[in-house]
Amino acid sequence: MARVFISHATQDVAIATQIRDWLDGDHETFLEVHPEDGIRVGEAWRERLHHELRKADAVVCVISQASVASSWCNAEVAIADALGCLLLPVQTEGVIHPLIGHLNHIPHATAREHLRNALRQFDAGGRTLAKDQEPFPGLDAFTTSLSAVFFGRDQETRALARRVRRGPGLLTVVGPSGCGKSSLVKAGLLAQLADDPRWLVMPPWLPGNDPLDALARAVRKTAGRVGLGWSLQETRDRLVVDGLRGVARELVDDDRKLLITIDQAEELFTRAGEKDRQVVVSLLRDALGDNVRVIATLRSEFLDDLRTLPELSGVHIAGYVLAPLAREVLNVVITGPARVAGLKVHPELVAQLVEDTASGEALPLLAFTLQHLAMGVPRGGTLSSERYEHLGGVHGALARHADDVLDSAVSETGLSREELLSRLASLATLDHTGRPTRKRVTMAQLDPGAREALEVFVRHRLLTASGDKQGRWIGVAHEALFTEWRPLRNAIDERQIGLRAAQSVELDASQWTEGQCADHLLLNEDTFAAIEPLVADEDLSPDARRFLTASRARIEVLRGQRRRDRRRTVSWLAVFLVAAIGAAGLAAFQWRTASDERDTATARALVAQAQVARNSSPQLALRLGLAAHDLAPSSDTNIELVNTLLTTRYGGSFGETVSAVAFAPTGHMAVVGGTDGTASLWDLTGTPRWLARESGTGAAVTSVALSPGLAAIGSSDGSVLLWDTGNTSRRHRLASGPPVTSVAFDRTGTLLAIGRSDGTTSLWSAGPRPARLGEPFQRQGAGVSSVAFSGAKLATGSHDGTVVVWDIGDPARPVPGEPLSDGVGKAVSSVAFNGDGTLLAAGGSDGVTTLWGLAGRTHTRLTGHIGVVSSVAFSPAAPVLAAGSHDATTVLWDLSSPGEPRQLADPLVGQRGAVSSLAYSPDGLRLVTGSTHGPAIVWEMAERPRRIGLPLTGHGMLVKSLAFEDGTTLVTTGSDNRRIRWDVGYPQQPRKIDESAGPSKLYSLAQHGDVDAILGDRNTVQLWNVKTRTLIATLAGHNNGISAAAFSADGKVFAAGSTDGTTILWNVADPDHPLPIGQPLGQNKQVSALAFAPDGTKLAVGTSTGGTLVWDVTDPNQPRQVGRRLDGHRMAVNSVAFAPSGAVLATAGSDGTTVLWDMALLDDAVARACAVAGGGLSHLEWQQYLPALSYRDTCSGDQR
């Protein structure tokens, strides 16, 4: 239903009132003088008129001499035109308004039917359902021709249309798979604009492998609609010569706008080459303007890629996050299309479909089921429950249909089920969370047998096919096929390592491209050898294939150099071996060597697989790393474990399927509830330890809470159980009611709040004899989803999209505040207060977390998710907000500046499905996330490597250098020319020993024995003998000036860092003949400090931006970064030093501080990995990844 604004002069109020009466009931109409919903006495009328104009879809303009003379009426017309509203001029006195003279003016006498028809056409998108069209598209997206049966998205369609109409720039529609991005744009937005004479709508196009060709084809079709008979080649030539901006000028004039729609815009990154992408994106950028709009549907993980394209620098890129359909609109999604098609639906079937769909995230399955329910049912017929049961319900219909089609394909083609499933699995790739997502492949890539087989699936609508210049393309109709059809899901799982390897290559390739294709960003030999066999060309983008080719070429060059170096010694080594151990011994030696080589090669493959799995399954990455280290221990396998431990925050898992989780207010006890109705107590002090279990009623646990001695367990059957955590045999069940949605204790543990699905909340005393305080209370118009305490305040979040903060100073008589609403109206799924109650976070069903400043009732929308934000929690130890989502990720937000929140690093990824609940430990050092698809995961919130204690701040100015005198004494000097000695024997509590005046630099950072390193000419380093004062050698290789240098403790390795961010390692065991080692270490920031660990296996690199990188240089030929960058300073790092034990790293900065870092984890990686991962690979995992080797427990050493 369109929102209509009536613009009129005061003299024409009677006509305006008549028009409102015509439209009343069919449309939401605003007339400023209406006594019920017009402008009230004393109301700020200008602000109200602006507000209503911005809401309007259509503006009826009563045109008269008085309105043309009225400056305010002219302003209303101009604003409405600028906002892109549908303008409907109603003419009196024969007057034509000069601002909209190009529009047809309808005389008042005949306006009634004209207005009704225009608005009815606007509401329906100008479309009707053709006689032979099916009302349900199944797994296909709704198209413009199906707009008449596109229900449930009226609000979103209006909002999107307003966004498109109001301003230039690029608008992206993002959301989770299956939420209907393409349908909303095609059947909603484009259908609404298609018949608007002020818009020329270009057909949606998919970029594919040749986005310029795809754009040209869409432009050619559009040109044909305006009478321009361009050929495809002519269209391409025009785009190249005149640009899209020039072409747009030929398609539309100043009174019309062109809308360009890109569907599945992620193909610009997944299928198009870099140069093709640059060409098309540049064309789009240059075309954006007052009369050209661009809208794109996009998987949300590619939004950042789009925003950071250099070609779009300076372009406003807006994001419209599309949430899954709310449960309350599923009824109309079912019955609306059926009614248009003349079909009936039994009420009990509607109720069953809504219940089985559960949420809008299962919409593709619902659409597929409805399509099959309606097949063969004539107009006037009924969709029945019996047929629904025969299909297998919402979740069984797709799987049963796919099984039948698979059987048909086997009989038609002669291929086995396994062969067919393998070919179907090639149509999947993985998203950033490790979940399967669809991709299209060209038929030319498939053998004739595969093409014939997949055509069977196309005929039965499980796959879709389309054609372009590059040939015919094929892909799955919807990603629901990957998740709901078990045989295909299993086939994809078997390919998962290869897909993850492809993901890893894509990431490395993008960094290589961003780094101007520098050699040091290519894969090293070991990683290349492990990854190359795992990936298939069809799983890689053109850029990734170029990256692998360049890596292979570079490795061949390095191999050639090594062969020449070794050739002189190989024959002599063979002679020595035979002489030393004899022929029999040599045979045994060769057998052991072959076995070792096999294990080493297997370990390399496992390391590569672990690297790929790290971002989506940290536990699996640790287990693969442990297996690699057990087979062939090396610095590479050890560093792989260290890097997973340091970079993922993963701290272990416990439980099975978790629907709710909560911590006690003190200590490390947690309670988790499950979908099976059970609840468990756990001690999370170290490795999670199970304490007790409560079997419950069998109904799913929906919410849990912990006070110092009591657990509250709310269930979907309406019951609440109070469980004594000190004596777990004691329990008390409160009176039941509607389903419980949320429970919470106040800080004292004496008050319990219970929210229910009927919208009521009740408060209970939580003493030995629990009792309800007063009557249940309600302020919102829908079910309560979440409750949270803060002192004498209680917040209730509701499915109506509002949050109410109650004053519970008198718990028996809560007083509601004015509801908080962000104006979007999406259901609130979770609420939480920060520690002092000044901030409130509300998670929404649209994937947005709204952060409220309660003092001024201001809010900020945080858009880090593509699925429902199911749980939010503030850290008790830092200004950080955690938000968990149905997209299986948890995002951390830095609220140091609440008005400008920023996302902290990458989301936490590791859950197998939707995050259902999350909770911080009381000290803020751990975050637990639960999922109904797997165990709860513990995330470590402390930095890794972690800082030890507070920064040392003895110098008032910048700290210039530092060094360890011995194992417990650290000496720092600053620009204040003071020398301070610190006792760091207990680094958690360092103590100043003394201070004195001294030089600003204690030791040369580039001196060892009699050899000193100084700056030379032309970006070189000179090695000098300080005794003889003679030049030993000159080291050249940097492109920019040398900014730091260091020797290893044994003096055999020298490191030189540059202002260009690279560090070169040199073998100076023979200072007269120094040789460069391996590839330069690169990190794109000026190197400001260097230091080797005492054992020479680690190198710390300080940078000009305040960060420090640690590299493992056990094998200097193949250095590997250890963990993340250590960000301990606001300004440049001036000096770095390891303690003699290597367990502590000190960094000193220009911000005047010295920071100590705990590096002990680097030396205890295996034990820590075993504890965190809960052991090594299981028997099933071992069989999957190491089928040729006998199982062994890699965390105990037992052979089995």
TIMAR-350682 format. One record per residue (C-alpha): residue in three letters; x, z, y. Coordinates in steps of 0.25 Angstrom, whole numbers, plus 5000, padded with zeros to 4 digits. Layout:
TIMAR-350682
ALAXZY/...
END
This chain:
TIMAR-350682
MET500050005000/ALA500649965013/ARG500850055025/VAL500149995037/PHE500450035052/ILE499349985062/SER499949945076/HIS499049935087/ALA498849965102/THR497950075107/GLN496949975111/ASP496849915097/VAL496550055090/ALA495250015085/ILE495749885078/ALA496949965072/THR495950075067/GLN495049965061/ILE496349905054/ARG496650035048/ASP495250055043/TRP495449915036/LEU496749955029/ASP496450105026/GLY496450145011/ASP497250025007/HIS498450055015/GLU499250165022/THR498850135037/PHE499450205049/LEU498650195062/GLU499150285073/VAL497850325079/HIS497150355065/PRO496650495066/GLU497050535052/ASP498450475050/GLY498850425063/ILE499750485074/ARG499250635076/VAL499150705089/GLY500450755094/GLU501250675084/ALA502550595088/TRP501850455088/ARG503050365090/GLU503750435078/ARG502450425069/LEU502350275073/HIS503750245070/HIS503550315056/GLU502350245052/LEU502950105056/ARG504150135048/LYS503250165036/ALA502350045038/ASP502349925028/ALA501349845037/VAL500949855052/VAL499649795057/CYS499849755071/VAL498549755080/ILE498949645090/SER498249645103/GLN498649635118/ALA498749785119/SER499749795107/VAL500649675112/ALA500749755125/SER501049885118/SER502449925117/TRP502250015105/CYS501449915098/ASN502549815100/ALA503549915095/GLU502649945082/VAL502649795079/ALA504149775082/ILE504549895073/ALA503549855062/ASP504249715062/ALA505649775062/LEU505249865050/GLY504749745043/CYS503349795041/LEU502249695038/LEU501549655051/LEU500149625052/PRO499649585066/VAL498149595068/GLN497749515081/THR496749555092/GLU496449475104/GLY497249355098/VAL498549425102/ILE499949385095/HIS500949495095/PRO502249435100/LEU503149515091/ILE502549465079/GLY501949335083/HIS502549265071/LEU501549345062/ASN500149305059/HIS499149385068/ILE497749415061/PRO496549425070/HIS495949565069/ALA494549505065/THR495149455052/ALA496249555050/ARG495649645040/GLU495849555027/HIS497149505032/LEU497749645033/ARG497249685020/ASN497749555013/ALA499149575020/LEU499349715016/ARG498749695002/GLN499749585000/PHE500849675006/ASP500549784996/ALA500549684984/GLY501749614989/GLY500849494990/ARG500849474975/THR499849474964/LEU500049474949/ALA499949334943/LYS498949314931/ASP500049304920/GLN500949414926/GLU501249544918/PRO500949664927/PHE502149744921/PRO503549674921/GLY504249754910/LEU505649774912/ASP505749664923/ALA505749704937/PHE504449674945/THR504549544953/THR503849504966/SER502749434958/LEU502449564951/SER502249644964/ALA500749664962/VAL501049754950/PHE502249824956/PHE501749964957/GLY502350104961/ARG503350064971/ASP502450044984/GLN503250144991/GLU504550094988/THR504149954991/ARG503749995005/ALA504950075007/LEU505849955002/ALA505149855011/ARG505249945023/ARG506749955021/VAL506949805019/ARG506049775032/ARG506749875041/GLY508149835042/PRO509349745038/GLY510349775028/LEU510449785013/LEU509449865005/THR509649904991/VAL508649954981/VAL509350054971/GLY508850134960/PRO508950164945/SER508750054934/GLY507250034931/CYS506750094944/GLY506249954949/LYS507249914960/SER507049764957/SER505449784956/LEU505349854969/VAL506149744976/LYS505449624970/ALA504049674967/GLY503949774979/LEU504849734991/LEU504949584989/ALA503449564985/GLN503049644998/LEU503949555007/ALA503749425000/ASP502449385007/ASP502949445020/PRO503149325030/ARG504249405037/TRP505049405024/LEU505749295015/VAL506049365002/MET507249304994/PRO507049314979/PRO507849424973/TRP509149384967/LEU510149444957/PRO511649434961/GLY512149394947/ASN513549334945/ASP513349244956/PRO512649314967/LEU512749204977/ASP512049104968/ALA510949214966/LEU510749224981/ALA510749074983/ARG509649064973/ALA508849164979/VAL509049104993/ARG508748964988/LYS507349014983/THR507049084996/ALA507448955004/GLY506448874995/ARG505348974999/VAL505548935014/GLY505648785012/LEU507148775011/GLY507548684998/TRP508948734996/SER509648704983/LEU510448814977/GLN511848754981/GLU511348734995/THR510848884995/ARG512248924991/ASP512948845001/ARG512048895012/LEU512349035008/VAL513849015008/VAL513948935021/ASP512848995029/GLY512749135022/LEU511549205018/ARG511249245033/GLY511249095036/VAL510349065025/ALA509349175029/ARG509249115042/GLU508648985036/LEU507749065027/VAL507049155037/ASP506849155052/ASP506949275062/ASP505449315058/ARG505749325043/LYS506749405035/LEU507449375022/LEU507449475010/ILE508649455000/THR508449534987/ILE509549554977/ASP509149614964/GLN510149694956/ALA511149684966/GLU512149764957/GLU512449624951/LEU513249604964/PHE514249704958/THR514049684943/ARG513949534941/ALA514449464954/GLY515949444957/GLU516549514969/LYS516649384977/ASP515249334974/ARG514749474978/GLN515449464991/VAL514949334994/VAL513449374992/VAL513549504998/SER514249445011/LEU513049345011/LEU512049455011/ARG512749545021/ASP512849425031/ALA511349395029/LEU510849535032/GLY510149545045/ASP508849555052/ASN508149455044/VAL508849465030/ARG508649585021/VAL509349615008/ILE508849704997/ALA509549734983/THR509149804971/LEU510449874966/ARG510849974955/SER511150094963/GLU512650114957/PHE512949984965/LEU512450024978/ASP513850084983/ASP514449954978/LEU513549874987/ARG513749964999/THR515249954998/LEU515349804997/PRO516249765009/GLU515349645011/LEU514149745015/SER515049825024/GLY514149865036/VAL512849825029/HIS511749935028/ILE511449945013/ALA510250035011/GLY509850084998/TYR508350104993/VAL508350194980/LEU507250164971/ALA506850284963/PRO506150274949/LEU504550274950/ALA503950404952/ARG503050454940/GLU501850454949/VAL501850304952/LEU502050264937/ASN500450264935/VAL500350154946/VAL501550074940/ILE500750064927/THR499350044932/GLY499549964944/PRO500149834937/ALA499049854926/ARG497949854936/VAL498449724943/ALA498549654930/GLY497149704926/LEU497649794915/LYS497149934912/VAL498050054908/HIS497450174900/PRO497650304908/GLU498350374896/LEU499350254895/VAL499650264910/ALA499950414908/GLN500750394896/LEU501550284903/VAL501850374915/GLU502250494906/ASP503150404897/THR503850334909/ALA504150474915/SER504750424928/GLY505050294935/GLU506350274928/ALA505650224915/LEU504950124923/PRO505550004916/LEU505050054903/LEU503650074909/ALA503649934914/PHE504049874901/THR503049964893/LEU501949914903/GLN502349774901/HIS502149774886/LEU500949854887/ALA500249744896/MET500749634887/GLY499549554882/VAL498549644889/PRO497549554896/ARG496949584910/GLY495949694908/GLY496649754896/THR497249894895/LEU498649944892/SER498450044881/SER499150174876/GLU499150114862/ARG499949994866/TYR500950084873/GLU501150174861/HIS501350054853/LEU502450004863/GLY503150134861/GLY502950194875/VAL503750174888/HIS505050204881/GLY504750144868/ALA504150004872/LEU505449944878/ALA506349994865/ARG505249934856/HIS505149804863/ALA506649794863/ASP506749824848/ASP505749714845/VAL506449614854/LEU507849644847/ASP507149614834/SER506649484839/ALA508049444844/VAL508749484831/SER507749394823/GLU507849274834/THR509349274835/GLY509949334822/LEU510849424830/SER510849574826/ARG510249684834/GLU511649734837/GLU512049604842/LEU510849594851/LEU510949734856/SER512449704859/ARG512049584868/LEU510949664875/ALA511949774878/SER512849674885/LEU511749674896/ALA512049814900/THR513049874908/LEU513250024913/ASP512950084927/HIS513750184934/THR513150304925/GLY513450234912/ARG511950184910/PRO511650044905/THR511249944915/ARG510849804914/LYS511749684918/ARG511449534916/VAL512349434909/THR512349284909/MET511849214896/ALA513149134896/GLN513849254892/LEU513049274879/ASP513249194866/PRO512049104862/GLY511549214852/ALA511549314862/ARG510749234872/GLU509749194862/ALA509549344858/LEU509449394873/GLU508449284876/VAL507549364866/PHE507649484874/VAL507349404887/ARG506049344881/HIS505649484878/ARG505949534892/LEU507049634889/LEU508049544895/THR507949464908/ALA508649324910/SER508849254923/GLY509749134928/ASP510649094939/LYS511849004942/GLN512649084932/GLY511649064921/ARG510649144914/TRP510749294915/ILE510149404906/GLY509949554907/VAL509049664902/ALA507649674909/HIS507849824911/GLU508949934909/ALA507850014902/LEU508149924890/PHE509549994889/THR508950134889/GLU507750124881/TRP508150034870/ARG509050114861/PRO509749994853/LEU510149934866/ARG510550064872/ASN511450084860/ALA512049954861/ILE512449974876/ASP513050114872/GLU513950034862/ARG514449954874/GLN514550064883/ILE516050084883/GLY516149934887/LEU515149954898/ARG515850074903/ALA517150004903/ALA516549894911/GLN516049994921/SER517450054922/VAL518049914924/GLU517049884935/LEU517450004943/ASP518949984942/ALA518649834946/SER517949874958/GLN519049974962/TRP520049854960/THR519249764968/GLU519149864979/GLY520649894978/GLN520849744981/CYS521249714967/ALA522449804967/ASP523249804954/HIS523349954953/LEU521849954952/LEU521849874939/LEU521649934925/ASN522949984919/GLU523349934905/ASP522750054897/THR521450054904/PHE521349894903/ALA521649894888/ALA520550004885/ILE519449944894/GLU519649794892/PRO519149794878/LEU517849874882/VAL517349784892/ALA516649644891/ASP516749544902/GLU515249534903/ASP515149684907/LEU516149664919/SER515949604933/PRO516849494938/ASP517649594946/ALA517849684934/ARG518349564926/ARG519349524936/PHE519749664937/LEU520049664921/THR520749534922/ALA521649584933/SER521949714926/ARG522349624913/ALA523249534921/ARG523949654928/ILE524149724914/GLU524749594909/VAL525749594920/LEU526149744918/ARG526249714903/GLY527149604905/GLN528049694914/ARG528149804903/ARG528449704892/ARG529649654899/ASP530049794901/ARG529949834887/ARG530449704880/ARG531849744881/THR531649874873/VAL530649844862/SER531649784852/TRP532549894854/LEU531450004852/ALA531049934839/VAL532549944834/PHE532650084837/LEU531250124830/VAL531750054817/ALA533050124818/ALA532450254820/ILE531250264811/GLY531450154800/ALA530450054795/ALA529450144789/GLY529450234801/LEU529250114810/ALA528050074802/ALA527450214804/PHE527850214818/GLN527150084820/TRP525850134813/ARG525850254822/THR526050164834/ALA524950074830/SER524050204828/ASP524450254842/GLU524250124849/ARG522850124843/ASP522550264847/THR523150234861/ALA522250104863/THR521050184858/ALA521350294868/ARG521450194879/ALA520050134876/LEU519450274876/VAL520150304889/ALA519550174895/GLN518150214889/ALA518250354895/GLN518550294908/VAL517350214908/ALA516450324902/ARG516950424913/ASN515950384924/SER514650384915/SER515050484904/PRO516150584907/GLN515950654894/LEU516150534886/ALA517350494894/LEU518050634891/ARG517750614876/LEU518350474876/GLY519550524884/LEU519750634874/ALA519750534862/ALA520750454869/HIS521650574872/ASP521550614857/LEU521850474852/ALA523050444861/PRO523350564871/SER524050504884/SER524050524899/ASP522950424900/THR521950494890/ASN522250624897/ILE521950564911/GLU520750504906/LEU520150644902/VAL520650704915/ASN520050594924/THR518650614917/LEU518750764919/LEU519150744933/THR518250634938/THR516950654932/ARG516550804934/TYR516050804920/GLY516150944915/GLY515350934901/SER513950934896/PHE513051024888/GLY511551024883/GLU510850914878/THR509750854887/VAL509550934900/SER508350924909/ALA508651044918/VAL509951124921/ALA510151244929/PHE511351344932/ALA511251494934/PRO511451544948/THR512751614943/GLY513751584932/HIS513751464923/MET512451474915/ALA511551344915/VAL510251314909/VAL509751174904/GLY508451134900/GLY508151014891/THR507150904889/ASP506850974875/GLY506351094882/THR507551184879/ALA508451264889/SER509851304887/LEU510851404894/TRP512251364895/ASP513551424900/LEU514351324908/THR515551414911/GLY516451314904/THR516051224893/PRO514551234892/ARG514051334882/TRP512651354877/LEU512051494879/ALA510551484875/ARG509351394872/GLU507851404875/SER506951314867/GLY505851304877/THR504451244875/GLY504951104871/ALA504551044885/ALA505650984893/VAL506351084902/THR506151024916/SER506951134925/VAL507851254923/ALA508351364932/LEU509351484930/SER509351624937/PRO510351724934/GLY509651774922/LEU508451674919/ALA508251534916/ALA506951454920/ILE506551334911/GLY505451244916/SER504851144907/SER503951024907/ASP502851094900/GLY502651194912/SER503351314906/VAL504451394913/LEU505351484904/LEU506251594910/TRP507451624901/ASP508251744902/THR509751694902/GLY510251824899/ASN509351854886/THR508951714882/SER507951764872/ARG507151814884/ARG506151704891/HIS504951704899/ARG503951584900/LEU503151564913/ALA501751514914/SER501651364911/GLY501151264921/PRO501351114925/PRO502751054921/VAL503951134927/THR504851034935/SER505751144941/VAL506151284941/ALA507151364949/PHE507651504952/ASP507951554966/ARG509351604969/THR509051754965/GLY508451704952/THR507151784955/LEU506251664959/LEU505851554950/ALA505251424955/ILE504451334946/GLY504051194950/ARG503051114942/SER502550964941/ASP501151004948/GLY501851024961/THR501851174960/THR502951274961/SER502951424958/LEU503851544960/TRP504151654950/SER504851784950/ALA505951774939/GLY506051924936/PRO505851984922/ARG504351954923/PRO504251814930/ALA503051804939/ARG502551694948/LEU502551714962/GLY501251664969/GLU500551534966/PRO501251404963/PHE501451324976/GLN501451184979/ARG501751094992/GLN502050954986/GLY501150854981/ALA501850824968/GLY502550894957/VAL503750994960/SER505050934954/SER506051034958/VAL506151174965/ALA507351244971/PHE507651384978/SER508451414990/GLY508251554995/ALA506851575000/LYS506551424999/LEU506051344987/ALA506051194987/THR505151114978/GLY505350964976/SER504150874972/HIS503850744966/ASP503150704980/GLY504450694986/THR504550814994/VAL505250954994/VAL504551074999/VAL505451205003/TRP504651335001/ASP504851465008/ILE504751564996/GLY505051695004/ASP503851734998/PRO503851674984/ALA502451704981/ARG502051614994/PRO503051504996/VAL502851425009/PRO503151275009/GLY503951205019/GLU503651065024/PRO503950965012/LEU505350895013/SER505150745011/ASP506250635013/GLY505050535015/VAL505350455003/GLY504350524994/LYS505150514981/ALA504950634971/VAL505850754972/SER506550784959/SER507450904963/VAL507750994974/ALA508851094977/PHE509351174989/ASN510851194993/GLY511451334993/ASP510951375007/GLY509651305006/THR509951215018/LEU509851085010/LEU508951034999/ALA509150924990/ALA507950844983/GLY508150744972/GLY507250624972/SER506650524962/ASP507150414971/GLY508650454968/VAL508850514981/THR509250664984/THR508650714997/LEU509550815004/TRP508750905014/GLY509250985025/LEU508151095026/ALA508451145040/GLY508151015047/ARG507350945035/THR508250835035/HIS508650755023/THR509650655017/ARG509450565005/LEU510550554995/THR510450424987/GLY511450444975/HIS510550414963/ILE509750304957/GLY508750394949/VAL507950514952/VAL508750634957/SER508350734947/SER509150854951/VAL509850904963/ALA510751034966/PHE511751084976/SER513051134973/PRO513151284975/ALA514651274979/ALA514751144987/PRO513951054996/VAL513550964985/LEU512250914980/ALA512050864965/ALA510950764962/GLY510650724948/SER509850594945/HIS509150524934/ASP510150414936/ALA511050504928/THR512050544939/THR512250664948/VAL512650644962/LEU513450744970/TRP513250754985/ASP514150814995/LEU513350895006/SER514550945014/SER513750865025/PRO512350875021/GLY511950775031/GLU512850675025/PRO512850695010/ARG513850615002/GLN513950584987/LEU515150654980/ALA515950554971/ASP515250484960/PRO513950544953/LEU514050624941/VAL513750534929/GLY513750574914/GLN512250604911/ARG511650514901/GLY510350514908/ALA509550564920/VAL510150694927/SER508950794925/SER509550914932/LEU510850974938/ALA511351104942/TYR512651164948/SER513351284943/PRO513351404953/ASP514751384957/GLY514551234959/LEU515651194950/ARG514751134939/LEU513551044940/VAL512651024927/THR511750894926/GLY510750884915/SER510050764909/THR508950744899/HIS509750634893/GLY510950724889/PRO511750854891/ALA511950924904/ILE513250884911/VAL514250984918/TRP514950924930/GLU516150994937/MET515951004952/ALA517351054955/GLU518350944959/ARG519250894947/PRO520450924949/ARG519851044956/ARG520451104968/ILE521051244966/GLY520551344977/LEU520451314992/PRO521451224999/LEU522651295005/THR522551295020/GLY523851365025/HIS524251245034/GLY523451225047/MET523851085047/LEU524150975036/VAL524851005024/LYS526050915022/SER526650945009/LEU526651044997/ALA527451074985/PHE527451174973/GLU528651264974/ASP528351314960/GLY527151334951/THR526351424960/THR526951404974/LEU526451284983/VAL527151254996/THR526351175007/THR526851135021/GLY526051075032/SER526251005046/ASP526251145052/ASN527651155046/ARG527251275038/ARG527651295023/ILE526651375015/ARG526851425001/TRP525651454992/ASP525451524979/VAL524651434970/GLY524851504957/TYR523351534957/PRO522951404964/GLN521451454965/GLN521951554975/PRO523251504982/ARG524051604990/LYS524951575002/ILE526351634999/ASP527051615013/GLU527251505024/SER528351465032/ALA528851365042/GLY529451245034/PRO529551095034/SER528351005033/LYS528750955020/LEU529351025008/TYR529850924999/SER529950774998/LEU528850714990/ALA529650604986/GLN530950674982/HIS531550704968/GLY532950754966/ASP533950664973/VAL532850554975/ASP532050544988/ALA530950444991/ILE530850395006/LEU530050285013/GLY530750155013/ASP530350025021/ARG529249935018/ASN528350035010/THR529550075000/VAL530050204995/GLN531550224995/LEU532250324984/TRP533450394990/ASN534550484983/VAL534550594993/LYS535950644989/THR536650514990/ARG535650465001/THR535650324994/LEU534350234992/ILE534050234977/ALA532850134977/THR531750074985/LEU530250074980/ALA529349964985/GLY527949934980/HIS527049994991/ASN526249905001/ASN526150015011/GLY526950135016/ILE527350245006/SER526650375010/ALA527050474998/ALA527950484986/ALA528350574975/PHE529250594963/SER528850644949/ALA529450774945/ASP530450704936/GLY530850604947/LYS530550484938/VAL529250434945/PHE529050414960/ALA527750394967/ALA527550324980/GLY526250324988/SER525850224999/THR524850215011/ASP524150105003/GLY523650204993/THR524550164981/THR525650244974/ILE526750184966/LEU527450254955/TRP528950224952/ASN529850254940/VAL531150314947/ALA531750374935/ASP532950284939/PRO532850294954/ASP533750174955/HIS532750084948/PRO531350134952/LEU530150054945/PRO528650054949/ILE527750114939/GLY526350054936/GLN525350014946/PRO525250094960/LEU524250204960/GLY523150164970/GLN522150244977/ASN521950174991/LYS522250295000/GLN523650325006/VAL524550404997/SER524950525005/ALA525550614994/LEU526150604980/ALA526550704969/PHE526850704954/ALA526450814945/PRO527550894939/ASP527450824925/GLY527450684932/THR526050654926/LYS525250664938/LEU525350604953/ALA524550654964/VAL524350564976/GLY523850614989/THR523150524999/SER522850515014/THR521350535012/GLY521550675006/GLY521450644991/THR522350654980/LEU522450574967/VAL523150614954/TRP523750514945/ASP524150524931/VAL525550464930/THR525950504916/ASP526150354914/PRO526550304927/ASN526250164923/GLN524850194922/PRO524450304931/ARG522950354931/GLN522250434942/VAL521850574938/GLY520450614942/ARG519850594956/ARG520550604969/LEU520750744974/ASP520050754987/GLY520650884993/HIS520950855007/ARG520350795020/MET521550725024/ALA522850665018/VAL523550735006/ASN524950755011/SER525550814999/VAL525250844984/ALA525950924973/PHE525750974959/ALA526051114955/PRO527251124944/SER526151144933/GLY525451014938/ALA524151094937/VAL523951104952/LEU524050994963/ALA524151024977/THR523750934988/ALA524050955003/GLY523350875014/SER523250845029/ASP522050935030/GLY522951055029/THR522551095015/THR523251105002/VAL522351084989/LEU522651134975/TRP522051054963/ASP521951094949/MET522550994940/ALA522551074927/LEU521450984921/LEU522450864920/ASP523150944909/ASP522050994901/ALA521150864900/VAL520850864885/ALA520351004884/ARG519550994897/ALA518950864892/CYS518550914879/ALA517851034885/VAL517050944895/ALA516750834886/GLY516250934875/GLY517250874865/GLY517750734861/LEU516950614857/SER515850644847/HIS515850574834/LEU514750474839/GLU515650444851/TRP516850434843/GLN516250334834/GLN515750254846/TYR517150254853/LEU518150264842/PRO517450214829/ALA518850174823/LEU519450314824/SER519050444816/TYR518350544824/ARG519150664830/ASP518750774839/THR519550744851/CYS519450884857/SER519950964845/GLY520850864838/ASP520150874825/GLN520150744817/ARG518850704810/
END
